[in-house]
Amino acid sequence: MWHYAVTGHAVESLLERYLTDGKRYAGYVSSSGSGGTLGAGYYLKQKFPRSQVVAAEALQCATLLYNGFGDHRIEGIGDKHVPWVHDCKETDFAVAVDDEVPMRALRLFNEQVGRKALIENGVSAALADQLDLLGISGIGNMVAAIKYAKYNELTEDDYVVSIATDSMQLYGSRLSELEAERGVYSEADAQRDIELICSIGIDHTKELSYYEKKTVHNLKYYTWIEQQGREVQELNDQWYDHDNYWYPMFDQVSEIDALINEFNDRVGLL
């Protein structure tokens, strides 16, 4: 609900600055995690009906794409289940990202020799200096956005939105671990990693049909009904009574804001 009302509105405000002269908003890309950040995509889909919502995950644990399981290195995202708050009927694509790509991009984006190579290959210095705003899952979202853009043959007139869900503040030790595992980062490493990013393709990218969306939705049964004791009627309502289930939930925002303000006034918090 928070991402629907706050993140979604924030993205809409940003898009107003960019959607000029025939520019189009194509889609919103986010890893599922707890499912919360996807809420912004549902909001944007209401505002831009031709846009799409893209759920990203690790290829090594491609639950949405292949009903898969396993370990992966894209820290900060969920796996092996479909979150209860994931609106599968409004999810248009599932994209799996090989975790080797974010791990190599992590070094490229944060080692000085990597940033130097990026600038030499046309990346602006101002952007290169800010790449530490992307942590492992943020880079994973970026890779999924590239795959989505290539799959749909998007152009410079199309905008894809994703979220920098973490930053390098969380992953400083990962750089040391990668150096111990793979050696000091070199210019040759940087050039190979730039080639890796430039060669990202459309593999493990699926545009979901009605029944493929329903297949993902049905996976909730095993986690939430059998294990967590949710009611199967509510699960069915999420799908078969979709608009009456989801939209009234988001419509509670004003009421909840009023309750928060009332509480703050009562306790003198503000």
N, C-alpha and C positions, 0 to 999 in steps of 0.2 A: 504493500500500500504506500509506503514511504517513497519507494523508487518510482512508482506510478505518478504520485502527486508532486514530488520534489525533483528527482533526477529527470523525469520526463519533461517537466516544465522548463528546467534549466537547458536541456538539449534543444527544446523548441525555440527558446529565446536565442540561442546561438545560431540555429539554422536560419532565423530571420535575417541574420547578417550575411549569410552566404548564398541563400536561394534567390539570386537575382539573374537577370539576363538569360533565362532559359535553363538555369541550373535545377537539378532535381534531387530530392532525398530518396535514396534507394532502400536502405535498410539499417537495422540495428543489430549489432553483433555482441554477444556476451556469453561467457561460460556460465554453466548452470549454477554451480556452487550450491548455495542454499535455495537458489531460484529467485532471490529477491531482485537482483539487478535486471532481470528480464522484464520486470514490471514496467520499466521505462519504455521498453519496446512496445508493450501493449498500449500504453498511452499514445505513443507516437503513431501507432497504426490507426488509432481512432482519428488523429489529426491529419494523417496522410494515408488515406485508405489503400493506395497502391503500393505502399512500402511493405517491407517484409521483416520478420523477426528470425534471427539466426542463433541457434544454440550451439556453442562450441564445447568440445571436450577433448581429452587426451586420446590419441589413437591407441595407446597401450591399455586403455580402459574405456573402450568405446561403447558405453552402455546404451546411449540413445541410438547410435548408428547400427551397431551389430549385436545388441544385447550382451555386450562383452563385460569382462571383469579383468582385474590385474593391477599391477603397481605401475606408477608413472612418476615423473619428476616435475610436473607442472604444479607447484605448490600453491595452495590457496583456492583450489576449486574442489567441488564435491565429486564424488564418483560412486559407481555401483548402485545407484538408485535414482529414481525420478522424484524430485522434491514435490511435496504435496501442493505447494503454491505455484508449480509450473503449469501454466495454461497451455497444454499441448495442442489444443485446437487452434491457437493463435501462433503456433510455431511453424514456420515455413521451411526452414532448412536445419539440418544437422550436419555439422562439420567437425571432423576429427583432425587434430594437430599432432604430428609426430613430436614427442617431447625433446628430441635431439635438436630441433630447430630453435626453440626458445633457449635451450642451454648454450648453444653456440652463439646465438644473437646476444645473450647476456654478456658474454665477454666482448663481442664486437662493439656493443653499445657503451661499455664502461671502461675498457682498457684504453689508455691514451693512444696506443698505436692503432687501435680499432677506429676510434673517432677520427684520427688523422686520415685514415684510409677512406672513411665515409665522406669526409669533406673533399678529398681529392677525386672522389667519384660523383661529386655533384650535390651532396647533401649540404645544406647551409650550416655554417658554423653555429648559428644561434640554435638551430634544431639539435645539432649534435651535442651541444652543451647541456641539453635538457633531457637526454635519453635516459638518465638515471631516474626519471619519473616513472619509467616502466620497469616493474619487477617481472618475475617469471610468468605469472598469470596474465599480466598486462601484455607482455610480448605474445603470449599464446593467443589472446584476443586479436592482436594485430595480424598474426599469421592467418587466423580464421577469416578476418576481414579481407585479406588479400585473396584468399581462395574463393570467397563468395563473389568478390568483384570480378575475378577472372572467369568464374563459372558463368556469370551473367553478362559477360562482355561489356562491362561498364566503361564509361569514358570519363574525360575530364569534366563533363557536365553533370556527373552523378556524385552524390555525397553518401558515404557510408560512415555511420557513427559507431564507435566502440568506446569502451571504458578502461581507463588506466586504474585497474582495481587494486594495485599495490605499487610500491616503489622499491628502489634498491636499498632503502633504509632497513628492509627486512632481510636482505640477502647478501650482505657484505661477506659473510663467511663462505658463501657458495663460490665466490671468485677465488678465494684461497684454496678451497677444495679442488676446484677445476684446474688450478695451476699445479697443485700437487699431483693430480691424476694425469694431466696432459702436457705439462711443461709450460714454460714461460710463453706468453702469447706473443706471436711474431707477426711481421707484416704479411708473410705468406699465409698464416692462419686467417688474418683479416680479409685478404683477397678471396680465399676459399669461402669464407662465411658470407661475404657480399654476394658471391656467385650462388650460394645456397639460397639466400633470400630472393635473389632475382629469378631463380628457377622454381619457386613455389608454384605448383600447378593446381589442378582441380580434383586430384585424387581424394578419395574419402570425403566427398561432398555430395550430399543427397538433398534434392528438392522433394519435400514430403508430400505425398498424396493424402487424400482424406483418410484412407485406411492405414497408411503408414503413421500418420499422426495418432490415430486411434490405437495402434500397436504400442507406441511409446506411452500413451496415457494408461493403457492397461497394465503396464509394468508397475504402476503405483500399487496395485492390489497386493502384491507379495510383501512389500515393505510396510504399507500403511494400514491395510485391513488385517492381514494375517499376523503381523508382528506388533504393530502399534495400536491396534484395537479401534481404528477409525470405522465409521459406518459405511457400508457398501452403498447405501442410498446416496450419501453425499458424493461419493466417487462417481456414481452415475449422473448425479446432478451437474457435476463439473463438465460433463460431456454433453448429455442430452438436454439439459436445461441451462445451457451455457450462459446466455446473456443474463438470465435472472439470478444465476449463481454468482458470477464474477462482478458485474457492474454495480450492483447494490453495495458490494464490499468496498469498492473504490469510492462510492458516493458517501461513505461515512466520514471522509476526511474533515469536512467542516465541523461536523458534530464532535469529532475527537479533538480538533483544535480548540473548540469552545470549552471542552472539559479540561484540557490542559491549562488554558488560561484561568479557568475557575479555580483549579487546584493551586496554581501559582499565586493567585490573589489571596487565597485562603491561608496559605502558609507563609506568605511574605517572601517568597523566593526571589521575586524580581522587584 
